[in-house]
Amino acid sequence: MAKDKPVAPAVAVADSAAPAAPAAAPEATTPTAPPVTPPAPPAAPEMVKARVLVDGAFGVANSVVEVPATEAEASPELDPHPEAVAYAESLAAPAEPAAE
């Protein structure tokens, strides 16, 4: 009986012609935060004229006030319609003398 020749275990062999390069060390950096931009100031609300319908927080009835458009639309005490404003302004205008 022939003796089997011993077989060497398979081993990965590195290419010895080129030496392995050492791993590059990470550069020492300090993390920086992005520049902070201040928020833009809120836009000024659109102002509108409105006729005061009842005596209350906005003044006396039939006067004209200037308020933010959203407030004029939301308040039951105000009428922002241009014809209502014109009417209230006509009440405040001095009466013209009658022609003789």
Contacts in CASP RR format, 6 or more apart in sequence:
PFRMAT RR
TARGET T0000
AUTHOR 0000-0000-0000
METHOD contacts of the structure
MODEL  1
MAKDKPVAPAVAVADSAAPAAPAAAPEATTPTAPPVTPPAPPAAPEMVKA
RVLVDGAFGVANSVVEVPATEAEASPELDPHPEAVAYAESLAAPAEPAAE
14 20 0 8 1.000
45 68 0 8 1.000
45 69 0 8 1.000
45 70 0 8 1.000
46 68 0 8 1.000
46 69 0 8 1.000
47 66 0 8 1.000
47 67 0 8 1.000
47 68 0 8 1.000
47 69 0 8 1.000
48 66 0 8 1.000
48 67 0 8 1.000
48 68 0 8 1.000
48 69 0 8 1.000
48 72 0 8 1.000
48 80 0 8 1.000
49 64 0 8 1.000
49 65 0 8 1.000
49 66 0 8 1.000
49 80 0 8 1.000
49 85 0 8 1.000
50 58 0 8 1.000
50 64 0 8 1.000
50 65 0 8 1.000
50 66 0 8 1.000
50 67 0 8 1.000
50 72 0 8 1.000
50 75 0 8 1.000
50 78 0 8 1.000
50 79 0 8 1.000
50 80 0 8 1.000
50 84 0 8 1.000
50 85 0 8 1.000
51 62 0 8 1.000
51 63 0 8 1.000
51 64 0 8 1.000
51 78 0 8 1.000
51 79 0 8 1.000
51 80 0 8 1.000
51 81 0 8 1.000
51 84 0 8 1.000
51 85 0 8 1.000
51 87 0 8 1.000
51 88 0 8 1.000
52 58 0 8 1.000
52 59 0 8 1.000
52 60 0 8 1.000
52 61 0 8 1.000
52 62 0 8 1.000
52 63 0 8 1.000
52 64 0 8 1.000
52 65 0 8 1.000
52 77 0 8 1.000
52 78 0 8 1.000
52 88 0 8 1.000
53 61 0 8 1.000
53 76 0 8 1.000
53 77 0 8 1.000
53 78 0 8 1.000
53 79 0 8 1.000
54 61 0 8 1.000
54 77 0 8 1.000
55 61 0 8 1.000
56 77 0 8 1.000
57 77 0 8 1.000
58 65 0 8 1.000
58 67 0 8 1.000
58 75 0 8 1.000
58 77 0 8 1.000
58 78 0 8 1.000
59 65 0 8 1.000
62 88 0 8 1.000
62 91 0 8 1.000
62 92 0 8 1.000
63 88 0 8 1.000
63 92 0 8 1.000
64 85 0 8 1.000
64 88 0 8 1.000
64 89 0 8 1.000
64 92 0 8 1.000
65 78 0 8 1.000
67 75 0 8 1.000
67 78 0 8 1.000
69 80 0 8 1.000
71 78 0 8 1.000
72 78 0 8 1.000
72 80 0 8 1.000
73 80 0 8 1.000
79 85 0 8 1.000
END
